[in-house]
Amino acid sequence: MSVNEVVKWEDLTIRRYPIFDRAKERCAISMAIGEDDEIFAVLKAASELPPNTGADIIAVPGGTLTRGVFADLYGVIAGRQLVPSTFLLHPRKYADIQKWNSTDLDILVETGQFGVLYGSRLIVSTRLPNGTGANRVYCTTTPDKLGRIPERKAVEVKIFDNVNETAYNIVAWEQIGIGIFNPAGVSRTADF
């Protein structure tokens, strides 16, 4: 994966901020977004492989997340003799959790912050699909029982002088793999 940012020579004298630092930061953010997209694509594919079919796909009654939906997701992973570790959802779906009343929240609050439900972390990402028929909530087991992200080449950032364009090119690149070797370590809701 690679990302290229361009900094015009004239911007070096016009900008009142460290433009190279900002360009490097934009590269790093773009790399992280690209990694998330790839990870969620692999997660989606794994969630559609056996044993993630039929009765193991959890329905979301009325399209609103309840504690029961999370308990059912948790139960699927635990029923496969794995430890549920993480729930992944879109921020629009996290909004459903924020509407729960105090009797629902007592098991959710950890040190005053929302972030753990049934002992599993809640991870919210805008990179998960959201919209009609594209909503899913995932539950995964611990990383050591789920998959790997081997890093062959760590992120490297280089700056090149592009004379023809009167600019500098800031290039970030890395070489990683993403794989889920245990699709039983993923449970999901039906699209809602």
C-alpha positions in Angstrom: 0.0 0.0 0.0 1.3 3.5 -0.8 0.2 7.1 -0.5 1.5 10.1 -2.2 1.1 13.7 -1.0 2.4 16.7 -3.1 3.8 19.9 -1.6 4.4 22.8 -4.1 7.7 24.6 -3.8 5.8 27.9 -3.4 3.9 26.5 -0.4 7.1 26.4 1.6 7.3 30.1 1.7 3.6 30.9 1.8 2.4 28.5 4.6 2.8 29.5 8.2 3.0 26.0 9.5 5.5 23.1 9.0 4.1 21.9 5.7 6.3 18.8 5.5 5.1 17.7 8.9 1.5 18.1 7.9 2.0 16.3 4.6 3.7 13.4 6.5 0.8 13.4 9.0 -1.7 13.2 6.1 0.2 10.3 4.6 0.1 8.5 8.0 -3.7 9.1 8.3 -4.3 7.9 4.7 -2.3 4.7 5.4 -4.3 4.0 8.6 -7.6 4.5 6.7 -6.4 2.2 3.9 -5.4 -0.5 6.5 -8.8 -0.2 8.2 -10.6 -0.6 4.8 -8.6 -3.8 4.1 -9.1 -5.2 7.5 -12.9 -4.6 7.4 -13.1 -6.2 3.9 -11.3 -9.3 5.2 -13.6 -9.3 8.3 -16.7 -9.1 6.1 -15.5 -11.9 3.9 -14.7 -14.1 6.9 -18.1 -13.4 8.4 -19.8 -14.8 5.3 -17.9 -18.2 5.5 -19.1 -21.3 7.3 -19.9 -21.6 10.2 -21.3 -18.0 9.9 -24.5 -19.0 8.2 -28.1 -19.7 9.1 -29.0 -19.5 12.8 -25.6 -18.0 13.7 -26.5 -14.7 11.9 -28.1 -12.6 14.6 -31.3 -10.6 13.6 -31.7 -7.0 14.8 -35.4 -6.6 15.6 -36.7 -3.3 14.4 -33.3 -2.2 13.2 -32.3 -1.0 16.7 -29.5 -2.4 18.7 -30.4 -3.8 22.1 -28.4 -5.5 24.8 -29.9 -8.7 23.7 -28.4 -8.4 20.2 -24.9 -8.0 21.7 -25.6 -10.9 24.1 -26.5 -13.1 21.1 -23.4 -12.1 19.2 -21.3 -12.9 22.3 -23.1 -16.2 22.7 -22.2 -17.3 19.2 -18.5 -16.8 19.8 -18.6 -18.3 23.3 -20.6 -21.3 21.9 -17.7 -22.0 19.6 -15.4 -22.3 22.7 -13.7 -19.0 21.9 -13.4 -15.9 24.1 -15.4 -12.9 22.7 -13.1 -9.9 22.7 -14.4 -7.1 20.5 -17.6 -5.6 19.1 -17.2 -3.5 16.0 -19.9 -1.1 14.8 -20.5 2.1 12.9 -20.9 5.3 15.0 -24.5 5.6 13.8 -25.2 2.3 15.5 -23.3 3.3 18.6 -25.9 6.1 18.9 -28.4 3.3 19.7 -26.3 2.4 22.7 -26.2 5.9 23.9 -30.0 5.9 24.1 -30.1 3.0 26.5 -31.5 3.7 30.0 -29.7 3.3 33.3 -30.7 -0.3 33.7 -29.1 -1.2 30.3 -26.0 0.9 31.0 -25.0 -0.5 34.4 -23.0 -3.3 32.7 -21.6 -1.1 30.0 -19.9 1.7 31.9 -16.3 1.2 32.8 -14.6 3.9 34.8 -17.1 6.4 33.5 -16.5 5.8 29.8 -18.5 3.8 27.3 -16.2 1.2 25.9 -16.8 -2.2 27.3 -19.9 -4.4 27.1 -20.0 -7.9 28.6 -16.2 -7.6 29.1 -15.6 -7.0 25.4 -14.3 -3.8 23.9 -16.6 -1.7 21.7 -14.7 -0.4 18.7 -16.5 2.3 16.6 -15.3 3.1 13.1 -16.7 5.2 10.3 -15.0 2.8 7.8 -17.6 0.1 8.5 -20.4 0.4 6.0 -23.5 2.3 7.1 -26.8 2.7 5.3 -29.8 0.8 4.3 -28.9 -2.9 4.1 -25.3 -2.2 4.8 -25.3 -2.1 8.6 -23.7 -4.9 10.5 -22.3 -5.3 14.0 -19.4 -7.8 14.4 -18.1 -9.7 17.4 -14.6 -11.2 17.2 -12.6 -13.4 19.4 -9.1 -12.6 20.7 -6.5 -11.6 18.1 -4.4 -14.7 18.7 -7.3 -17.0 17.8 -8.6 -14.9 14.9 -5.9 -13.9 12.4 -2.7 -12.1 11.8 -1.4 -8.9 10.3 2.2 -9.7 9.4 4.3 -6.7 8.6 7.0 -7.4 6.0 8.0 -3.7 5.7 7.0 -1.1 8.2 5.7 2.3 7.0 8.5 4.3 5.4 8.1 7.9 4.4 10.4 9.5 1.7 10.5 12.9 0.2 11.4 13.3 -3.5 12.1 16.5 -5.4 9.8 16.7 -8.4 11.4 19.3 -10.6 9.1 19.0 -13.5 6.1 19.8 -11.3 7.9 22.3 -9.1 6.9 20.3 -6.1 8.0 17.7 -3.5 6.4 14.3 -3.4 6.0 12.8 0.0 5.5 9.1 -0.4 4.6 6.7 2.4 4.5 2.9 1.7 4.3 -0.3 3.6 4.0 -4.0 2.9 1.7 -5.9 5.2 -0.6 -9.0 5.0 -4.1 -9.3 6.5 -5.6 -12.7 7.1 -8.3 -14.3 9.2 -7.4 -18.0 9.7 -10.4 -18.8 11.9 -13.8 -17.6 10.6 -15.4 -19.2 13.6 -13.9 -16.3 15.6 -16.3 -13.9 13.9 -20.0 -13.5 14.5 -22.3 -10.9 12.9 -25.7 -9.5 12.7 -27.9 -9.7 9.7 -27.8 -6.6 7.5 -30.2 -4.0 8.9 
